[in-house]
Amino acid sequence: MTITLENLLLIGSILLIVSVFFSKSSKYGIPTVVLFLLVGMLAGADGVGKINFFDIHISKFIGTLALILILFSGGLDTRISDIRPVLARGAILSTLGVVITAVTTGLFIHLISKINLLEGLLLGAIISSTDAASVFTILRAKKTGLKGNIRPLLELESGSNDPMAYFLTIFFIFIIQTESVTIWQLALIFFKQFFFGIVFGGIMGFAIQWIINKINLAVDGLYPVILIALAVFTFAFCDFIGGNGYLAVYISACILGNKEFVHKRSLTKHFDGQAWLMQIIMFLTLGLLVYPDQLTHVAGIGLVLSFFIILVARPLAVFISLAFSGFNFRSKLFLSWVGLRGAVPVILSIYVLDAKIPEGPYIFNLVFFISLISVLLQGSTISWFAKILGISVPDEIRKKSALETEFDYTRKTVREEIDLGSGSPIIDKTPIKLNIPKGIFISMIIRDDVMFIPNGTTIFCSGDRLTVIANSSDALNEFREMVQGGTQKSSNLLNNPLISVEPD
């Protein structure tokens, strides 16, 4: 079957529905991404679907867009307070660790196969990034948490090592395609990629916050649209000026996620859904690209290389990068085991096909096979390995992320009505401009006998009566101190059920 405009929507919707239903299998220890890949492979030219699809340019476009939205979503969910204790160690692991993995893998594949040294290093660069999303999917399904700072370190590494892997891939493609290259040319590429990526990403992080807070759109549904457009622009413009677009996207999202902006909760949840949608589309596309009979030709060397990466290259990268980190041997062993190879290596291998590298098809099939073995073998044993090493805790008692702990609906709540006097410091200000304590929701405002639900741009006025819901008396007291200044009276209703609508 050939995909046409007439059957695209039908085929696409069926594949999405099947993939979503298959995702429930993660509770049995099967990594979700594997199911998405298998659905794509079954629908492909060699599968039961007989869909003939092998368009490198479309696949590269889909993969690039998917990575942009996935990295942006990951950045929004990254809390500086969580990763601060592991920031330096995570940065080393996502840079030096990636280089060590790439070099050791490249040298090994050159020694055992027909691939020359540069192409071997290119393959090593492609396969050097990890995918923590699959790890956390399995851990959540198995209701397993992790002790100490292992989880934030994994989150930081997975979000920040893709740009380094992308840089190394582009770096080696450039060397292979250029007959004569100087050390100064290579140094300039390195400098431009990371300098522009970091600087432009930082600028866009603050710029996006300013735009979202100032644009004041009449239709709330347009906020996700403008945020998606800004994320794509961040990547595209940074890439246009020679910077690392993926790094810029991740940094801008990290900055934005740790700032206050209009509709923050709903937009963050929206991007979570977008990230899942793009993962499904990305893996389905990759599955359609692969011809299973071609994988059998690389199965032998693929197995050897897979075990080398799992047992040698990744542990070497972890133990060297975290040599002086304070992590104990068991933690480093676990970090070594959970270095799953996900979709990013396969997407980067499409760049090799697009660049028409002589061994491109061979590298693509080999990378796909290695990624498949990685998620199958390592992904299905993560929870078991964590228990064996004694670093797992029940998921119910693990530390929740900042988004989960903003307000705990299961706790006793305190509800209070506060009148704003003329001398209140928050008069003529908006919630987005205030450092409102966590666990506080202003669920309703009564102004001139009219009740309405506020949002981030609502301006407080003298005489407003605020209905405030808090998940602790301490949070309520802190907020009360913030608004006091004029004459105000309050009525405190303890342990009331939460009945008000939460504003964005």
C-alpha positions as CSV (number, residue, x, y, z in Angstrom):
1,M,0.0,0.0,0.0
2,T,1.3,3.5,-0.9
3,I,0.4,6.4,1.4
4,T,-1.6,9.0,-0.4
5,L,-3.5,12.1,0.6
6,E,-6.7,10.2,0.5
7,N,-5.7,7.5,2.9
8,L,-3.2,9.3,5.1
9,L,-5.7,10.4,7.8
10,L,-7.2,6.9,7.9
11,I,-3.9,5.1,8.1
12,G,-2.4,7.6,10.5
13,S,-5.4,7.5,12.9
14,I,-5.5,3.7,13.0
15,L,-1.7,3.5,13.8
16,L,-2.0,6.2,16.5
17,I,-5.0,4.4,18.2
18,V,-3.2,1.0,18.1
19,S,0.0,2.5,19.5
20,V,-1.9,4.2,22.4
21,F,-3.6,1.0,23.3
22,F,-0.3,-0.9,23.1
23,S,1.3,1.6,25.4
24,K,-0.6,0.0,28.3
25,S,1.7,-3.0,28.0
26,S,4.5,-1.0,29.8
27,K,3.0,-2.2,33.1
28,Y,4.3,-5.6,32.1
29,G,7.8,-4.3,31.7
30,I,7.8,-3.9,28.0
31,P,9.1,-0.4,27.0
32,T,6.4,1.6,25.3
33,V,8.7,2.8,22.5
34,V,9.3,-0.8,21.4
35,L,5.6,-1.2,20.8
36,F,5.4,2.0,18.8
37,L,8.3,0.8,16.7
38,L,6.8,-2.7,16.2
39,V,3.5,-1.1,15.1
40,G,5.4,0.9,12.5
41,M,7.4,-2.2,11.3
42,L,4.2,-4.3,11.1
43,A,2.6,-1.6,9.0
44,G,5.6,-1.2,6.8
45,A,6.5,-2.7,3.4
46,D,7.7,-6.0,4.8
47,G,4.9,-6.2,7.4
48,V,1.2,-7.0,7.2
49,G,0.3,-3.4,6.3
50,K,2.5,-3.4,3.2
51,I,2.8,0.4,3.4
52,N,5.6,1.5,1.1
53,F,7.2,4.5,2.9
54,F,10.9,5.5,2.6
55,D,11.2,9.2,2.3
56,I,14.4,10.5,4.0
57,H,13.5,14.1,3.9
58,I,10.0,13.7,5.4
59,S,11.4,11.4,8.0
60,K,14.1,13.9,8.9
61,F,11.6,16.7,9.2
62,I,9.3,14.6,11.4
63,G,12.2,13.6,13.6
64,T,13.5,17.1,13.9
65,L,10.1,18.5,14.9
66,A,9.5,15.7,17.3
67,L,12.8,16.3,19.0
68,I,12.1,20.0,19.3
69,L,8.8,19.5,21.1
70,I,10.1,16.6,23.3
71,L,13.1,18.6,24.4
72,F,11.0,21.7,25.0
73,S,8.5,19.6,27.1
74,G,11.4,18.1,29.0
75,G,12.9,21.6,29.7
76,L,9.5,22.9,31.0
77,D,9.4,20.0,33.5
78,T,13.0,20.5,34.7
79,R,13.1,22.2,38.0
80,I,16.3,24.0,38.9
81,S,15.8,23.3,42.6
82,D,15.7,19.6,41.8
83,I,18.8,19.5,39.5
84,R,20.9,22.1,41.3
85,P,22.6,19.4,43.6
86,V,23.6,17.4,40.5
87,L,24.0,20.2,37.9
88,A,27.8,20.0,37.6
89,R,27.8,16.2,37.6
90,G,25.0,16.1,35.0
91,A,26.8,18.5,32.8
92,I,29.9,16.4,32.8
93,L,28.0,13.2,32.1
94,S,26.1,14.8,29.2
95,T,29.3,16.1,27.6
96,L,32.4,14.2,28.6
97,G,30.3,11.0,29.0
98,V,28.9,11.4,25.5
99,V,32.4,11.9,24.1
100,I,33.8,8.8,25.9
101,T,30.9,6.7,24.6
102,A,31.3,7.9,21.1
103,V,35.1,7.5,20.9
104,T,35.2,4.0,22.6
105,T,32.3,2.7,20.5
106,G,33.8,4.2,17.3
107,L,37.2,2.6,17.9
108,F,35.6,-0.8,18.7
109,I,33.4,-0.9,15.6
110,H,36.4,0.1,13.4
111,L,38.4,-2.8,14.8
112,I,35.8,-5.5,14.3
113,S,34.1,-4.4,11.1
114,K,34.7,-3.0,7.6
115,I,33.9,0.6,8.7
116,N,36.8,3.0,8.6
117,L,37.8,5.1,11.6
118,L,35.9,8.2,10.7
119,E,32.7,6.3,9.9
120,G,33.2,4.4,13.1
121,L,33.5,7.6,15.2
122,L,30.4,8.9,13.3
123,L,28.5,5.8,14.4
124,G,29.7,6.2,17.9
125,A,28.6,9.8,18.0
126,I,25.1,8.8,16.7
127,I,24.7,6.1,19.4
128,S,26.1,8.2,22.2
129,S,22.9,9.8,23.6
130,T,20.5,8.2,26.1
131,D,16.8,8.2,26.4
132,A,15.5,8.5,30.0
133,A,11.8,8.9,29.0
134,S,11.7,5.1,28.4
135,V,13.3,4.6,31.8
136,F,10.7,6.7,33.7
137,T,7.8,5.1,31.8
138,I,8.8,1.7,33.0
139,L,9.5,2.9,36.6
140,R,6.1,4.6,36.8
141,A,4.4,1.5,35.4
142,K,6.2,-0.7,38.0
143,K,5.5,1.9,40.7
144,T,9.2,2.1,41.5
145,G,11.0,5.3,42.6
146,L,14.8,5.9,43.0
147,K,16.8,6.9,46.0
148,G,18.9,10.0,46.4
149,N,19.7,12.2,43.4
150,I,19.7,9.5,40.7
151,R,16.4,10.5,39.2
152,P,17.2,14.2,38.7
153,L,20.7,13.2,37.4
154,L,19.0,11.0,34.8
155,E,16.5,13.7,33.9
156,L,19.3,16.3,33.4
157,E,21.5,13.9,31.4
158,S,18.7,12.8,29.0
159,G,17.6,16.3,28.4
160,S,21.1,17.8,27.8
161,N,23.1,15.0,26.1
162,D,21.1,15.0,22.8
163,P,22.6,18.4,21.7
164,M,26.1,17.0,22.3
165,A,25.4,13.9,20.3
166,Y,23.9,16.0,17.5
167,F,27.0,18.2,17.5
168,L,29.4,15.2,17.3
169,T,27.2,13.7,14.5
170,I,27.3,16.9,12.4
171,F,31.0,17.3,13.3
172,F,32.0,13.9,11.8
173,I,29.7,14.3,8.8
174,F,31.5,17.6,8.1
175,I,34.9,16.0,8.4
176,I,34.0,13.0,6.1
177,Q,32.5,15.3,3.4
178,T,35.3,17.8,3.5
179,E,38.5,16.8,1.8
180,S,40.8,19.2,3.8
181,V,39.8,20.6,7.1
182,T,41.9,22.5,9.6
183,I,41.8,22.4,13.4
184,W,40.7,26.0,13.3
185,Q,37.6,25.2,11.3
186,L,36.7,22.4,13.7
187,A,37.2,24.8,16.7
188,L,35.0,27.4,15.1
189,I,32.2,24.9,14.5
190,F,32.5,23.8,18.2
191,F,32.4,27.4,19.4
192,K,29.5,28.5,17.2
193,Q,27.4,25.5,18.1
194,F,27.6,25.8,21.8
195,F,28.1,29.5,22.2
196,F,25.2,30.5,20.0
197,G,23.1,27.6,21.5
198,I,23.6,28.6,25.1
199,V,23.4,32.4,24.5
200,F,20.4,32.3,22.1
201,G,18.6,29.7,24.2
202,G,19.0,31.9,27.3
203,I,17.8,35.0,25.5
204,M,14.7,33.1,24.1
205,G,13.9,31.7,27.5
206,F,13.3,35.2,28.9
207,A,11.9,36.5,25.7
208,I,9.2,33.8,25.5
209,Q,8.2,34.5,29.1
210,W,7.8,38.2,28.3
211,I,5.9,37.5,25.1
212,I,3.5,35.0,26.8
213,N,2.8,37.4,29.7
214,K,2.4,40.5,27.5
215,I,0.5,39.2,24.4
216,N,-2.9,39.0,26.2
217,L,-4.6,36.8,23.6
218,A,-8.4,36.9,23.5
219,V,-8.6,33.2,22.9
220,D,-6.9,31.0,25.5
221,G,-6.5,28.2,23.0
222,L,-4.0,30.3,21.0
223,Y,-1.4,30.2,23.9
224,P,-0.2,26.6,23.0
225,V,0.0,27.7,19.4
226,I,2.2,30.6,20.0
227,L,4.4,28.6,22.4
228,I,4.9,25.8,19.8
229,A,5.8,28.5,17.2
230,L,8.3,30.1,19.5
231,A,9.9,26.7,20.4
232,V,10.3,25.9,16.7
233,F,11.6,29.4,15.9
234,T,14.2,29.0,18.7
235,F,15.5,25.9,17.0
236,A,15.3,27.2,13.5
237,F,16.9,30.6,14.0
238,C,19.7,29.2,16.2
239,D,20.4,26.5,13.5
240,F,20.3,29.2,10.8
241,I,23.1,31.3,12.5
242,G,25.2,28.2,13.1
243,G,24.3,27.3,16.7
244,N,23.1,24.1,18.3
245,G,19.3,24.5,17.9
246,Y,18.5,21.5,20.2
247,L,20.6,23.0,23.0
248,A,18.9,26.4,22.5
249,V,15.4,24.8,22.7
250,Y,16.3,22.9,25.9
251,I,17.9,25.9,27.7
252,S,15.0,28.2,26.7
253,A,12.5,25.7,28.0
254,C,14.4,25.3,31.3
255,I,14.5,29.0,31.9
256,L,10.8,29.4,31.0
257,G,9.8,26.4,33.2
258,N,11.3,28.0,36.2
259,K,9.6,31.3,35.7
260,E,6.0,32.4,36.1
261,F,3.9,32.8,33.0
262,V,0.2,32.9,32.1
263,H,-1.5,29.5,32.0
264,K,1.7,27.8,33.1
265,R,0.0,24.7,34.5
266,S,-2.3,24.1,31.4
267,L,0.5,24.9,28.9
268,T,2.9,22.5,30.7
269,K,0.4,19.7,30.6
270,H,-0.4,20.5,27.0
271,F,3.3,20.0,26.1
272,D,3.4,16.8,28.0
273,G,0.7,15.5,25.6
274,Q,2.5,17.0,22.6
275,A,5.7,15.2,23.6
276,W,3.8,11.9,23.8
277,L,2.1,12.5,20.4
278,M,5.4,13.3,18.8
279,Q,7.1,10.2,20.3
280,I,4.4,8.0,18.9
281,I,4.6,9.7,15.4
282,M,8.4,9.6,15.5
283,F,8.6,5.9,16.4
284,L,5.9,4.9,13.9
285,T,7.8,6.8,11.2
286,L,11.1,5.1,12.1
287,G,9.3,1.7,12.1
288,L,8.0,2.4,8.6
289,L,11.5,3.2,7.4
290,V,13.0,-0.1,8.5
291,Y,12.9,-3.3,6.4
292,P,13.2,-6.2,8.9
293,D,14.9,-8.5,6.5
294,Q,17.8,-5.9,6.3
295,L,18.2,-6.0,10.1
296,T,19.1,-9.7,9.9
297,H,22.2,-8.7,7.9
298,V,23.5,-6.6,10.8
299,A,22.2,-8.8,13.6
300,G,25.6,-10.5,14.4
301,I,27.7,-7.4,14.6
302,G,24.8,-5.5,16.1
303,L,24.6,-7.9,19.1
304,V,28.3,-7.7,19.7
305,L,28.3,-3.9,19.5
306,S,25.1,-3.7,21.7
307,F,26.8,-5.7,24.5
308,F,30.0,-3.6,24.2
309,I,28.1,-0.4,24.6
310,I,26.0,-1.8,27.5
311,L,28.9,-3.5,29.4
312,V,31.9,-1.4,28.4
313,A,31.3,2.0,26.8
314,R,28.5,3.2,28.9
315,P,30.0,2.1,32.3
316,L,33.3,3.6,31.3
317,A,31.6,6.9,30.5
318,V,29.7,6.9,33.8
319,F,32.6,5.9,36.1
320,I,35.0,8.4,34.5
321,S,32.5,11.2,34.4
322,L,31.3,10.6,38.0
323,A,34.7,9.7,39.4
324,F,34.6,12.5,42.0
325,S,30.9,12.9,42.3
326,G,30.1,11.2,45.6
327,F,27.8,8.7,44.0
328,N,28.5,5.2,45.4
329,F,29.4,2.1,43.3
330,R,25.8,0.8,43.2
331,S,24.4,4.1,42.0
332,K,27.1,4.3,39.2
333,L,26.3,0.7,38.3
334,F,22.6,1.5,37.9
335,L,23.3,4.7,35.9
336,S,25.5,2.5,33.6
337,W,22.7,0.0,33.1
338,V,19.9,2.6,32.3
339,G,21.8,4.3,29.5
340,L,19.1,3.3,27.0
341,R,19.5,4.1,23.3
342,G,16.1,5.5,22.1
343,A,14.9,7.3,19.1
344,V,17.5,10.1,19.0
345,P,20.3,7.8,17.6
346,V,17.9,6.5,14.9
347,I,16.9,10.1,13.9
348,L,20.6,11.1,13.8
349,S,21.3,8.2,11.5
350,I,18.7,9.7,9.1
351,Y,21.0,12.7,8.9
352,V,23.7,10.3,7.7
353,L,21.4,9.0,5.0
354,D,20.5,12.5,4.0
355,A,24.2,13.4,3.8
356,K,24.7,10.4,1.4
357,I,27.6,9.0,3.5
358,P,28.8,5.8,1.6
359,E,28.1,3.5,4.6
360,G,24.9,5.4,5.5
361,P,22.3,2.6,5.0
362,Y,24.6,0.1,6.9
363,I,25.0,2.6,9.7
364,F,21.2,3.3,9.8
365,N,20.3,-0.4,10.1
366,L,23.0,-1.0,12.7
367,V,21.9,1.9,14.8
368,F,18.3,0.8,14.6
369,F,19.2,-2.7,15.7
370,I,21.3,-1.5,18.6
371,S,18.6,0.8,19.8
372,L,16.0,-2.0,19.6
373,I,18.2,-4.3,21.6
374,S,18.9,-1.6,24.2
375,V,15.3,-0.8,25.0
376,L,14.3,-4.5,25.0
377,L,17.1,-5.8,27.2
378,Q,17.8,-2.8,29.5
379,G,14.3,-1.4,29.5
380,S,12.7,-4.7,30.6
381,T,15.1,-5.1,33.5
382,I,15.3,-1.6,34.9
383,S,13.0,-2.1,37.8
384,W,14.5,-5.5,38.7
385,F,18.0,-4.1,38.5
386,A,17.1,-1.2,40.8
387,K,15.7,-3.6,43.4
388,I,18.8,-5.9,43.2
389,L,21.1,-2.9,43.8
390,G,18.9,-1.6,46.7
391,I,18.4,1.8,45.2
392,S,14.6,1.6,44.6
393,V,11.8,2.9,46.8
394,P,8.0,2.5,46.4
395,D,6.8,5.0,43.9
396,E,4.1,6.2,46.4
397,I,6.7,7.7,48.7
398,R,9.2,9.0,46.2
399,K,9.7,12.8,46.1
400,K,7.2,14.4,43.8
401,S,8.2,16.9,41.2
402,A,7.5,20.6,41.7
403,L,4.4,20.4,39.4
404,E,3.0,17.5,41.5
405,T,3.6,19.3,44.8
406,E,2.3,22.7,43.8
407,F,-1.0,21.7,45.4
408,D,-1.8,18.4,47.1
409,Y,-5.5,17.8,46.8
410,T,-5.4,14.8,49.2
411,R,-4.3,17.0,52.1
412,K,-6.5,19.0,54.5
413,T,-7.1,22.4,53.0
414,V,-7.6,25.8,54.5
415,R,-10.0,28.2,52.8
416,E,-10.0,31.9,53.7
417,E,-11.6,35.1,52.3
418,I,-9.4,38.1,52.4
419,D,-10.4,41.7,51.7
420,L,-7.9,43.9,50.0
421,G,-7.6,47.3,51.6
422,S,-6.4,50.4,49.9
423,G,-2.9,50.0,51.4
424,S,-2.3,46.4,50.2
425,P,1.1,46.0,48.5
426,I,-0.5,43.8,45.7
427,I,-3.0,46.5,44.5
428,D,-2.5,47.2,40.8
429,K,-0.4,44.1,40.4
430,T,-1.0,40.8,38.7
431,P,-0.5,37.2,40.1
432,I,2.2,36.6,37.5
433,K,4.2,39.5,38.9
434,L,4.0,38.3,42.5
435,N,6.0,35.6,44.2
436,I,2.9,33.8,45.5
437,P,3.7,31.0,47.9
438,K,3.5,27.4,46.6
439,G,0.3,25.7,47.7
440,I,-1.8,28.8,47.4
441,F,-4.7,29.2,44.9
442,I,-6.7,32.3,44.5
443,S,-9.9,30.5,43.3
444,M,-12.2,33.5,43.1
445,I,-12.4,37.3,43.3
446,I,-15.6,39.2,44.2
447,R,-15.4,42.8,42.8
448,D,-18.4,45.1,43.0
449,D,-20.7,42.1,43.7
450,V,-19.5,40.3,40.6
451,M,-17.7,37.0,41.1
452,F,-15.0,35.8,38.6
453,I,-12.1,33.4,38.4
454,P,-8.8,35.2,38.1
455,N,-5.9,34.3,35.8
456,G,-2.3,35.3,35.6
457,T,-3.0,38.7,34.1
458,T,-5.8,39.8,36.5
459,I,-5.1,43.1,38.2
460,F,-5.9,43.3,41.9
461,C,-8.0,46.2,42.9
462,S,-8.8,47.9,46.2
463,G,-11.9,46.4,47.7
464,D,-11.4,43.0,46.1
465,R,-12.4,40.0,48.2
466,L,-10.2,37.1,47.4
467,T,-11.2,33.5,48.1
468,V,-7.9,31.8,48.9
469,I,-7.4,28.0,49.2
470,A,-4.2,26.7,50.8
471,N,-2.8,23.3,51.4
472,S,-1.2,24.4,54.7
473,S,-1.7,27.0,57.4
474,D,2.0,28.1,56.9
475,A,1.4,28.9,53.2
476,L,-1.8,30.8,54.1
477,N,0.0,32.8,56.7
478,E,2.8,33.7,54.3
479,F,0.2,34.8,51.7
480,R,-1.6,36.8,54.3
481,E,1.6,38.7,55.2
482,M,2.1,39.4,51.5
483,V,-1.3,41.1,51.1
484,Q,-1.7,42.9,54.4
485,G,-1.2,46.6,54.5
486,G,-4.7,48.1,54.6
487,T,-7.8,47.3,56.4
488,Q,-8.7,43.7,55.8
489,K,-10.9,41.1,57.4
490,S,-10.9,37.4,56.9
491,S,-13.0,34.4,57.7
492,N,-11.1,31.1,58.2
493,L,-12.9,27.9,57.3
494,L,-10.7,24.9,58.3
495,N,-10.8,21.6,56.5
496,N,-13.3,22.6,53.9
497,P,-13.5,20.4,50.8
498,L,-11.9,21.9,47.7
499,I,-14.8,23.1,45.6
500,S,-13.5,26.0,43.7
501,V,-12.1,25.9,40.2
502,E,-8.3,26.3,40.0
503,P,-7.1,29.2,37.8
504,D,-4.2,28.8,35.4
